[in-house]
Structure formats: C-alpha cells, structure tokens
Amino acid sequence: MKSITTDIKIRGDKAIEQIPSIKDKALRINLNESIYGTFAEIGAGQETVRHFFRAGASSGTIAKAMSAYDKDFSDAIYGIEEDGRYVTESRLKKMLAHETQLIEERLHREKHPNKIFFSYANTVATIDFAKQYKGHGWVGIKFQVEPDEEYNEIILHIRFKETDARLQQETLGILGVNLIYGAFYKHNDPKRLLRYLYDHLDKDQLEIDTINFSGPRFAEVDNRLMSLQLVKNGMTDAVMFGPDGNNILPAAVLYKKNILALRGSFRPVTKVNMNMYKKSYNMFIDENKVDKENTFVVFEITLSNLKAEGEIDERDFLDRAELLCSLGQTVMISNFQEYFKVVEYFSNYTKARMGLAMGVNNLVEIFDEKYYRHLSGGILEAFGKLFYRDLKVYLYPMKDENGTIVNSDNLKVHPRMKELYKFFKFNGKVVDIKDYEEKNLEIFSRKVLKMIGEGEKGWESMLPSGIPEIIKDHKLFGYQEETITEKTN
C-alpha cells in the first residue's frame, strides 16, 4: 500500500497533528475490503463520490452512485414531500432509508457475509445566480460497523459561506469524505469526529448548525452535548434543541415567526424565570403585530454564561438543559454575548415582531458602553442594530437592598446614557411587566444553587412545580440529602 500523505493541522491551541489528505482518506475506505455502499447526491453535483473514483480501487467500495436531479425522477424514487421542498431533513432521511433498503435487497448476505454496508446522501442547494442566497443542504450517512449490526446514522445541516457555486461544490465533496471517513474510523469518539469534519476546510467556508447521531454505536451520545460542541468549536454561532433533547434546525422553527427570547443562566430554572416567561408571553401575544399561532419561544444560554465558572462543565450544562426540556421549552445555546447579536441572528429568519424578556440588571448592562468598544460606532451602532428592528423589551422588576421595587421608571443607567435610555423608553421599546408576583423577587438562582449543594432545606419552594423532584431523583447540581434540619442559635 502506498504511504499516507499527511497535512499539518492545529487542533484548538494545543497539539499539532498530522492528518491524512482527502485522497488518502478516500483510498483507505476503498482499500477496506469490508466497506461497501451507495452514494446519492442531489443538487450540487456528485462531488463526494468523485473523490472515491479518483483515489483508485473504487470498485471495492462503490456499489452505486447516482444523482436524481430532475424533480419528477426524485419524487418517483423517494416520494413526494408534503411541503413540496427537496432540500429538507425529511428528504435526506427518505434517501438514506431507500438506498439502505436497496443495498440489503440486492446484495445478499450469503454472498457478502463480511460486508458492512453504508448509504451516503446529500440534498443541497448552492448559491443562486444573483448571489443573494448562499445556499445550504442536508448531509448524512447510514452505516454499519459490524455485518450483523443495526445501522447507525449521522445527519447534519450545513450553510455555505463561499460566494461561488464551484467552490461550494468542492467544499461539499471534502465534507462528504470527512463524514464517511469519520463514521467508520472515528465513530467511537463523536466529539473528535465533529472536529475531523473540518479537515482541509476552514470555518469561513462552511457552517454546521445542526447534527444528530443515532443507532447502536451512538446509544450513549447526548445530542444536546453535540450541539454544545458545535458552538464551542466555532462551527456555528447558535444551536437549538427541543423538549425531546434532539437538535433542531433554527431556520426551520424560526422562519417568519414572532420570536420571544429569554436569556439566563437557568442554574437552576426558578419561579422567577417561569413567571417572567408567562407574563412576558401574555403581553407579547396581545401585541397587534403578534400572531399567537405563529409565536415561538426560546430560552437562551450563552457560551460565556456556561464558561462563567471557568471551563465548560458538561454535566452542569445538561442539568440546566434537562430541567428546561422537562418544562417543554426549546433551548438555544449561542455565542452571542451582546443582545444585539442575538436579535441580528433572529433577523436572518424573520422580519416579524420580536420580544426580549429580561430583568432590570440585564437592561442596565445593555446600556454599559464597555460592551461595545470593539464596534467602530460604539454603543450607538449596537443600539441601531438592536432597536432598528421591530423589537420590544419586556422588563421584569427587581427589589433593591432597600426593598424598593426597581422598574423602567426608576432604574439607574450611567449619566451619559440617560438621554439614550429615555429615547428608547418613551418610544415604547421598553415596557414593564406589571402583573408579576412580588414574592418571587426574593428568589435568586445563586442562592438556590448554594442551598441545593449544601443540603439546606427550603429551596424546593423557589422552583417551578415538578423541578425539585427531578433534581432529587437525578442528583442534579450536586444535590445532597438535606443535612441541616434546624439552625442553632
């Protein structure tokens, strides 16, 4: 066998390691006598399988390569989508299921007892002629690791960043090889597999904003953690997962929606968080420009918040996520430290009215100039991006050390920011949540977290119904049995 050609690549800031070239990755697959499968590529050429043909010895790997470009042909093979679209997760899954079934039907196990089959597929739209729509696609692989084992599946959604269709096609081909290679040789380490998807690619070429692993080899994989890795590795700025814990495509759920977002640590989620959500939601859907049936609520946790205690604690992240999911909420993990960035992100998918629910301290921070020194236009540029959109802030009050209720009328911003604040306040961009529960103003998540960890009594009453039981049953946030039964004088 020929020697393996390698490139040098820096992984993170730590080790420098040599990685095989795309040609050698494809060749290694081709020379593996067990791996055999099909390629079905729609919309951007047959760029992935091309690498396997050119690497040599492809007859040992490729059972079939096809591209049903014509819509009628595609529908005849894979069925008609309810929404009539072709670049969808549903279409990709149908492609994978259909091609896997065919390979099982046409290649009998008696003749191929040692083969491990796979089906690779993608359905992609590259940049349009006017270069207004950069393009995106779904890419996936269904594969075996042992001949008699059930299939595993990796499905991901990509967004192209390049502005040339030919370059996008080449990028897709490299990604496809990386995915197939990773599926067979890195499936035992999904986090590393994610990083290998960018071998010989740059993050300026491609964004991966959704990925889901399933099957026997990924039975222990939590797709919420995989979401977190995408943001942590800089592969995307934001990811979302639903109440079931599976990653969801932001574009699919946010498109043309009225969006209400709540940012917090949710460590743990308290009655304050849920009261803020319910009251702001009621005010939001009462707006003239808001359609209740078209409203989507997002609980956002920023990467900087997850790093507040140093390195990201994955167990701590999952504890927060589990509680929010149990309340039926959709969670977004983002790399947006400033609020205007999350609003800009939502604006990629909708022009409808948006709402941000937050506490007084959060609003005061928004008017702190130090967060905008990196912008050439400073705070004015940030506020232009934030409030230029059809946006309202729903402000939840707080109680200060003197017992005074602080709201939008009496909060204090920096003296230089007073006139700017008044402008947005009097233009209706900031509205107070009136119908709040005053007793909740005594609840602070930091205090609750400390009580849980130290085994103090009384924290249960500060959390939404059902949440204390989950914390106790699953031993979340370092829960201990109550060790303090009474305080001594």
Secondary structure per residue as TSV (DSSP state, phi and psi in degrees):
chain	resnum	aa	ss	phi	psi
A	1	M	-	360.0	141.8
A	2	K	-	-66.3	155.2
A	3	S	-	-68.2	151.7
A	4	I	-	-83.9	124.2
A	5	T	-	-77.3	137.4
A	6	T	E	-129.3	153.9
A	7	D	E	-114.9	161.2
A	8	I	E	-98.3	133.7
A	9	K	E	-140.3	139.8
A	10	I	E	-91.4	124.5
A	11	R	-	-100.1	111.3
A	12	G	T	65.3	-140.6
A	13	D	T	-110.8	11.4
A	14	K	S	-100.4	-106.1
A	15	A	-	-77.8	150.2
A	16	I	E	-104.1	127.0
A	17	E	E	-133.0	158.8
A	18	Q	E	-93.3	136.9
A	19	I	E	-124.3	148.0
A	20	P	E	-68.1	150.3
A	21	S	-	-68.6	165.6
A	22	I	H	-61.6	-40.4
A	23	K	H	-60.6	-43.0
A	24	D	H	-72.8	-30.1
A	25	K	H	-62.7	-47.7
A	26	A	H	-63.4	-40.0
A	27	L	H	-65.9	-39.4
A	28	R	H	-61.8	-40.0
A	29	I	H	-63.6	-47.0
A	30	N	H	-60.9	-35.3
A	31	L	H	-83.4	-7.2
A	32	N	-	-80.4	113.1
A	33	E	T	-66.0	-16.4
A	34	S	T	-89.2	-30.3
A	35	I	E	-81.6	125.9
A	36	Y	E	-151.3	132.6
A	37	G	E	-170.1	-167.1
A	38	T	E	-124.0	156.0
A	39	F	E	-124.4	127.2
A	40	A	E	-130.2	110.9
A	41	E	E	-125.1	128.3
A	42	I	E	-122.5	127.9
A	43	G	S	101.5	-16.4
A	44	A	S	-143.1	38.5
A	45	G	-	77.2	-174.9
A	46	Q	S	-109.2	60.9
A	47	E	H	-73.2	-32.6
A	48	T	H	-73.2	-51.7
A	49	V	H	-64.4	-26.1
A	50	R	H	-56.2	-39.3
A	51	H	H	-63.7	-36.8
A	52	F	H	-72.7	-37.3
A	53	F	H	-63.4	-43.0
A	54	R	H	-77.1	-22.5
A	55	A	H	-71.3	-24.8
A	56	G	S	100.6	156.9
A	57	A	-	59.3	28.1
A	58	S	G	-69.9	-20.0
A	59	S	G	-65.1	-18.9
A	60	G	G	-80.7	-9.7
A	61	T	T	-119.0	-41.3
A	62	I	E	-93.3	110.8
A	63	A	E	-82.7	-35.5
A	64	K	E	-161.1	143.3
A	65	A	E	-133.0	129.0
A	66	M	E	-146.4	163.3
A	67	S	-	-148.7	101.3
A	68	A	-	-84.1	76.1
A	69	Y	-	-67.9	-41.0
A	70	D	S	-67.8	133.9
A	71	K	H	-62.6	-38.8
A	72	D	H	-66.5	-40.2
A	73	F	H	-62.9	-44.8
A	74	S	H	-60.3	-44.7
A	75	D	H	-65.0	-37.3
A	76	A	H	-65.9	-32.4
A	77	I	H	-83.7	-47.3
A	78	Y	H	-108.7	-7.0
A	79	G	-	95.8	166.0
A	80	I	-	-96.4	131.3
A	81	E	-	-74.9	144.1
A	82	E	T	-59.8	-37.8
A	83	D	T	-89.1	0.0
A	84	G	-	75.5	4.5
A	85	R	-	-94.7	164.7
A	86	Y	S	-119.7	-27.7
A	87	V	S	-95.5	75.0
A	88	T	S	-139.1	160.8
A	89	E	H	-64.1	-38.3
A	90	S	H	-59.6	-44.3
A	91	R	H	-62.9	-43.8
A	92	L	H	-60.2	-44.9
A	93	K	H	-63.4	-37.9
A	94	K	H	-64.8	-39.7
A	95	M	H	-61.8	-47.4
A	96	L	H	-63.7	-44.2
A	97	A	H	-64.6	-44.1
A	98	H	H	-64.0	-48.1
A	99	E	H	-68.0	-34.8
A	100	T	H	-66.4	-42.2
A	101	Q	H	-61.4	-41.9
A	102	L	H	-63.5	-42.5
A	103	I	H	-66.6	-35.1
A	104	E	H	-69.1	-36.9
A	105	E	H	-73.2	-36.6
A	106	R	H	-94.4	-21.0
A	107	L	S	-115.4	103.3
A	108	H	-	-76.0	140.7
A	109	R	T	-64.0	-29.4
A	110	E	T	-60.9	-36.5
A	111	K	T	-84.0	-27.3
A	112	H	-	-127.3	63.0
A	113	P	T	-65.7	-23.7
A	114	N	T	-106.3	3.3
A	115	K	-	-76.2	139.9
A	116	I	E	-111.5	119.2
A	117	F	E	-90.0	155.9
A	118	F	E	-147.9	156.9
A	119	S	E	-132.1	121.7
A	120	Y	E	-105.8	138.7
A	121	A	E	-147.0	152.9
A	122	N	E	-148.0	149.7
A	123	T	E	-133.0	116.0
A	124	V	E	-138.3	145.1
A	125	A	E	-119.0	119.6
A	126	T	-	-86.2	-179.3
A	127	I	-	-57.6	142.0
A	128	D	-	-79.2	169.1
A	129	F	T	-61.8	-36.4
A	130	A	T	-79.7	-6.1
A	131	K	S	60.6	31.3
A	132	Q	S	-95.1	-25.3
A	133	Y	-	-120.3	110.7
A	134	K	-	-72.3	-22.4
A	135	G	-	100.3	159.0
A	136	H	E	-159.9	178.4
A	137	G	E	-175.0	168.2
A	138	W	E	-111.9	134.4
A	139	V	E	-131.3	138.4
A	140	G	E	-158.9	164.0
A	141	I	E	-141.2	137.4
A	142	K	E	-115.5	122.2
A	143	F	E	-149.6	157.0
A	144	Q	-	-104.6	157.1
A	145	V	S	-110.3	-29.2
A	146	E	S	-126.8	149.6
A	147	P	T	-59.2	-34.7
A	148	D	T	-100.3	15.7
A	149	E	S	-99.6	152.7
A	150	E	-	-64.8	159.6
A	151	Y	-	-77.2	147.0
A	152	N	E	-102.6	162.9
A	153	E	E	-144.0	135.8
A	154	I	E	-126.7	122.7
A	155	I	E	-126.6	132.2
A	156	L	E	-138.8	155.8
A	157	H	E	-113.6	136.8
A	158	I	E	-123.3	155.3
A	159	R	E	-128.4	128.8
A	160	F	E	-79.6	143.7
A	161	K	-	-111.6	-17.5
A	162	E	-	-74.4	157.7
A	163	T	S	-114.1	29.0
A	164	D	-	-138.4	128.3
A	165	A	H	-61.8	-39.1
A	166	R	H	-64.3	-42.1
A	167	L	H	-64.7	-39.0
A	168	Q	H	-63.1	-39.7
A	169	Q	H	-62.3	-43.4
A	170	E	H	-64.5	-40.5
A	171	T	H	-61.1	-44.0
A	172	L	H	-60.8	-40.7
A	173	G	H	-62.8	-42.9
A	174	I	H	-64.6	-44.9
A	175	L	H	-58.2	-43.5
A	176	G	H	-59.8	-44.1
A	177	V	H	-62.6	-44.3
A	178	N	H	-59.4	-40.2
A	179	L	H	-66.8	-47.0
A	180	I	H	-63.8	-44.3
A	181	Y	H	-62.2	-45.1
A	182	G	H	-64.9	-37.6
A	183	A	H	-59.9	-41.2
A	184	F	H	-86.9	-30.8
A	185	Y	H	-113.4	-8.8
A	186	K	S	-130.8	14.6
A	187	H	T	-64.7	-21.4
A	188	N	T	-78.9	-4.9
A	189	D	-	-139.7	78.7
A	190	P	H	-57.5	-34.0
A	191	K	H	-63.9	-42.3
A	192	R	H	-70.0	-37.4
A	193	L	H	-56.4	-41.3
A	194	L	H	-58.3	-45.9
A	195	R	H	-66.0	-35.8
A	196	Y	H	-68.3	-18.3
A	197	L	T	-61.0	-22.7
A	198	Y	T	-98.7	12.7
A	199	D	T	-58.8	128.7
A	200	H	T	65.0	18.0
A	201	L	-	-129.1	158.0
A	202	D	-	-116.1	151.2
A	203	K	T	-67.8	-13.6
A	204	D	T	-77.6	-10.6
A	205	Q	T	-93.3	-32.9
A	206	L	E	-151.2	139.3
A	207	E	E	-116.9	133.0
A	208	I	E	-109.9	111.7
A	209	D	E	-110.9	-2.3
A	210	T	E	-151.8	136.9
A	211	I	E	-151.0	140.8
A	212	N	E	-136.7	134.1
A	213	F	E	-109.4	140.1
A	214	S	E	-151.1	163.6
A	215	G	S	112.3	171.9
A	216	P	G	-60.6	-35.6
A	217	R	G	-74.9	-14.4
A	218	F	G	-116.9	22.6
A	219	A	T	-60.2	-29.8
A	220	E	T	-96.0	2.1
A	221	V	-	-81.8	128.0
A	222	D	-	-97.1	113.5
A	223	N	H	-65.9	-18.6
A	224	R	H	-67.7	-37.8
A	225	L	H	-67.7	-34.4
A	226	M	H	-65.6	-37.1
A	227	S	H	-57.9	-47.8
A	228	L	H	-58.8	-40.0
A	229	Q	H	-63.4	-36.6
A	230	L	H	-59.3	-42.7
A	231	V	H	-74.0	-43.9
A	232	K	H	-60.3	-37.5
A	233	N	T	-84.6	0.6
A	234	G	T	74.6	19.0
A	235	M	S	-78.0	-23.4
A	236	T	-	-156.5	164.6
A	237	D	S	-89.5	-22.2
A	238	A	E	-156.4	144.9
A	239	V	E	-134.5	159.5
A	240	M	E	-136.1	148.0
A	241	F	E	-140.0	149.4
A	242	G	-	-89.2	-177.6
A	243	P	T	-58.2	-24.7
A	244	D	T	-82.4	-2.5
A	245	G	S	88.0	-6.8
A	246	N	-	-86.7	145.8
A	247	N	E	-66.6	142.2
A	248	I	E	-127.1	151.6
A	249	L	-	-77.4	118.3
A	250	P	H	-53.3	-43.2
A	251	A	H	-60.2	-33.3
A	252	A	H	-71.6	-35.2
A	253	V	H	-96.8	-18.8
A	254	L	H	-98.8	-12.4
A	255	Y	T	-58.6	118.5
A	256	K	T	58.0	26.1
A	257	K	-	-94.9	155.3
A	258	N	E	-79.5	124.4
A	259	I	E	-115.9	129.6
A	260	L	E	-115.4	122.5
A	261	A	E	-118.6	140.5
A	262	L	E	-124.5	121.3
A	263	R	E	-101.2	139.3
A	264	G	-	-173.1	176.7
A	265	S	-	-86.4	-31.9
A	266	F	-	49.5	48.2
A	267	R	T	-125.1	69.8
A	268	P	T	-94.8	177.0
A	269	V	-	-67.9	131.3
A	270	T	-	-116.5	177.2
A	271	K	H	-62.4	-30.0
A	272	V	H	-62.5	-47.8
A	273	N	H	-58.0	-45.6
A	274	M	H	-74.6	-33.2
A	275	N	H	-68.0	-40.2
A	276	M	H	-61.5	-43.5
A	277	Y	H	-61.9	-50.6
A	278	K	H	-65.5	-43.3
A	279	K	H	-70.0	-42.5
A	280	S	H	-67.5	-36.4
A	281	Y	H	-63.0	-44.3
A	282	N	H	-61.9	-40.4
A	283	M	H	-68.3	-38.9
A	284	F	H	-64.4	-48.3
A	285	I	H	-72.7	-13.2
A	286	D	T	-81.4	-10.2
A	287	E	S	-66.2	145.4
A	288	N	T	-60.3	-34.8
A	289	K	T	-91.1	9.4
A	290	V	-	-114.0	128.6
A	291	D	-	-102.7	117.4
A	292	K	G	-55.6	-41.2
A	293	E	G	-71.4	-13.3
A	294	N	G	-113.9	21.5
A	295	T	E	-101.5	136.9
A	296	F	E	-126.4	131.8
A	297	V	E	-108.2	135.0
A	298	V	E	-128.3	130.5
A	299	F	E	-99.4	114.7
A	300	E	E	-105.2	134.5
A	301	I	E	-120.7	127.3
A	302	T	E	-88.0	154.0
A	303	L	H	-61.5	-37.7
A	304	S	H	-63.3	-33.2
A	305	N	H	-67.6	-41.0
A	306	L	H	-65.8	-25.7
A	307	K	T	-93.6	7.6
A	308	A	T	-58.1	-31.5
A	309	E	T	-99.0	16.9
A	310	G	S	113.9	-132.1
A	311	E	S	-68.1	152.2
A	312	I	-	-65.4	126.5
A	313	D	-	-94.2	106.6
A	314	E	H	-65.0	-35.7
A	315	R	H	-64.7	-41.0
A	316	D	H	-64.1	-41.5
A	317	F	H	-60.4	-45.6
A	318	L	H	-66.1	-33.5
A	319	D	H	-60.8	-46.9
A	320	R	H	-63.3	-46.1
A	321	A	H	-63.0	-41.7
A	322	E	H	-60.3	-40.9
A	323	L	H	-68.3	-43.8
A	324	L	H	-64.6	-40.2
A	325	C	H	-65.5	-36.7
A	326	S	H	-65.1	-23.9
A	327	L	T	-88.6	6.9
A	328	G	T	79.2	22.6
A	329	Q	-	-99.6	153.3
A	330	T	-	-93.6	132.5
A	331	V	E	-111.3	137.5
A	332	M	E	-120.0	130.0
A	333	I	E	-105.2	125.3
A	334	S	E	-131.1	164.1
A	335	N	-	-106.3	25.7
A	336	F	-	-99.2	102.1
A	337	Q	-	-74.3	-39.0
A	338	E	S	-92.6	147.3
A	339	Y	H	-64.8	-34.9
A	340	F	H	-63.4	-26.3
A	341	K	H	-71.8	-37.6
A	342	V	H	-69.3	-34.5
A	343	V	H	-67.6	-41.2
A	344	E	H	-60.8	-39.0
A	345	Y	H	-63.2	-47.7
A	346	F	H	-61.1	-33.9
A	347	S	H	-67.1	-15.9
A	348	N	T	-67.4	-21.7
A	349	Y	T	-115.7	-16.5
A	350	T	-	-150.4	149.1
A	351	K	-	-111.1	1.6
A	352	A	S	-74.4	167.5
A	353	R	-	-60.6	139.6
A	354	M	E	-120.7	157.9
A	355	G	E	-136.0	143.9
A	356	L	E	-120.1	123.4
A	357	A	E	-101.5	129.2
A	358	M	E	-154.4	165.9
A	359	G	E	-89.2	171.2
A	360	V	H	-59.0	-44.5
A	361	N	H	-59.8	-37.8
A	362	N	H	-64.6	-41.7
A	363	L	H	-66.3	-40.6
A	364	V	H	-60.8	-39.6
A	365	E	H	-63.8	-34.9
A	366	I	H	-59.0	-31.5
A	367	F	T	-92.2	19.2
A	368	D	-	-96.4	118.8
A	369	E	G	-63.1	-23.5
A	370	K	G	-62.8	-22.5
A	371	Y	G	-78.5	-7.9
A	372	Y	G	-123.0	14.8
A	373	R	T	-66.4	-21.7
A	374	H	T	-79.6	-10.9
A	375	L	S	-90.9	137.9
A	376	S	T	-63.3	-32.8
A	377	G	T	-94.4	5.5
A	378	G	H	59.5	-146.6
A	379	I	H	-65.6	-31.0
A	380	L	H	-65.5	-38.1
A	381	E	H	-64.2	-43.9
A	382	A	H	-62.8	-42.6
A	383	F	H	-72.3	-28.9
A	384	G	H	-63.3	-41.4
A	385	K	H	-71.6	-31.8
A	386	L	H	-77.4	-51.3
A	387	F	H	-101.2	-3.2
A	388	Y	S	-65.2	-31.2
A	389	R	S	-73.6	169.4
A	390	D	S	-79.1	86.2
A	391	L	E	-134.9	144.1
A	392	K	E	-131.6	144.9
A	393	V	E	-102.9	126.7
A	394	Y	E	-103.3	113.5
A	395	L	E	-99.9	122.6
A	396	Y	E	-93.0	130.7
A	397	P	-	-72.9	171.3
A	398	M	E	-137.7	164.1
A	399	K	E	-111.9	123.2
A	400	D	-	-82.2	-176.7
A	401	E	T	-65.2	-18.9
A	402	N	T	-92.1	1.6
A	403	G	S	84.7	7.6
A	404	T	-	-82.2	136.3
A	405	I	E	-79.4	121.1
A	406	V	E	-103.5	126.8
A	407	N	-	-135.1	-161.4
A	408	S	T	-67.6	-20.0
A	409	D	T	-80.8	-29.4
A	410	N	T	-126.0	10.3
A	411	L	-	-70.1	155.9
A	412	K	-	-114.9	121.1
A	413	V	-	-108.6	172.9
A	414	H	-	-59.0	140.2
A	415	P	G	-49.2	-35.6
A	416	R	G	-70.9	-17.3
A	417	M	G	-99.5	-2.4
A	418	K	H	-58.5	-48.5
A	419	E	H	-67.4	-36.9
A	420	L	H	-64.8	-43.1
A	421	Y	H	-62.5	-44.3
A	422	K	H	-59.8	-37.4
A	423	F	H	-58.9	-48.5
A	424	F	H	-73.9	-33.7
A	425	K	H	-63.7	-49.2
A	426	F	H	-77.8	-10.9
A	427	N	T	-94.7	12.5
A	428	G	T	75.5	16.0
A	429	K	S	-81.5	-20.0
A	430	V	E	-122.8	122.2
A	431	V	E	-128.5	144.1
A	432	D	E	-82.9	142.8
A	433	I	-	-82.1	110.2
A	434	K	-	-84.4	-46.5
A	435	D	S	-85.7	59.1
A	436	Y	-	-99.2	167.1
A	437	E	-	-98.5	111.1
A	438	E	G	-61.2	-32.7
A	439	K	G	-63.4	-24.2
A	440	N	G	-71.4	-16.9
A	441	L	G	-69.7	-9.2
A	442	E	G	-90.9	-2.4
A	443	I	-	-96.4	128.5
A	444	F	-	-130.1	129.7
A	445	S	H	-60.9	-34.3
A	446	R	H	-61.7	-39.3
A	447	K	H	-67.7	-42.7
A	448	V	H	-60.9	-45.3
A	449	L	H	-60.3	-41.5
A	450	K	H	-64.8	-41.7
A	451	M	H	-64.6	-40.3
A	452	I	H	-62.7	-47.0
A	453	G	H	-68.6	-29.3
A	454	E	H	-98.8	2.4
A	455	G	T	73.1	27.1
A	456	E	-	-80.2	158.0
A	457	K	S	-89.7	156.6
A	458	G	-	103.7	-10.4
A	459	W	G	-71.2	-24.6
A	460	E	G	-58.0	-37.3
A	461	S	G	-70.3	-11.9
A	462	M	G	-91.2	-3.2
A	463	L	S	-115.5	155.7
A	464	P	-	-60.6	157.3
A	465	S	T	-56.5	133.8
A	466	G	T	91.3	-23.7
A	467	I	H	-69.8	-43.7
A	468	P	H	-57.0	-37.9
A	469	E	H	-64.8	-40.0
A	470	I	H	-65.1	-43.0
A	471	I	H	-60.4	-42.5
A	472	K	H	-71.5	-44.4
A	473	D	H	-65.3	-38.2
A	474	H	H	-101.3	3.4
A	475	K	T	53.8	49.6
A	476	L	G	-80.2	156.2
A	477	F	G	53.7	34.7
A	478	G	G	67.0	30.0
A	479	Y	-	-54.7	136.4
A	480	Q	-	-124.9	151.5
A	481	E	-	-59.3	144.5
A	482	E	-	-56.8	123.0
A	483	T	-	-105.9	-11.6
A	484	I	-	-110.5	108.8
A	485	T	S	-90.3	-29.3
A	486	E	-	-158.5	150.3
A	487	K	-	-91.8	133.9
A	488	T	-	-85.8	152.7
A	489	N	-	-73.7	360.0
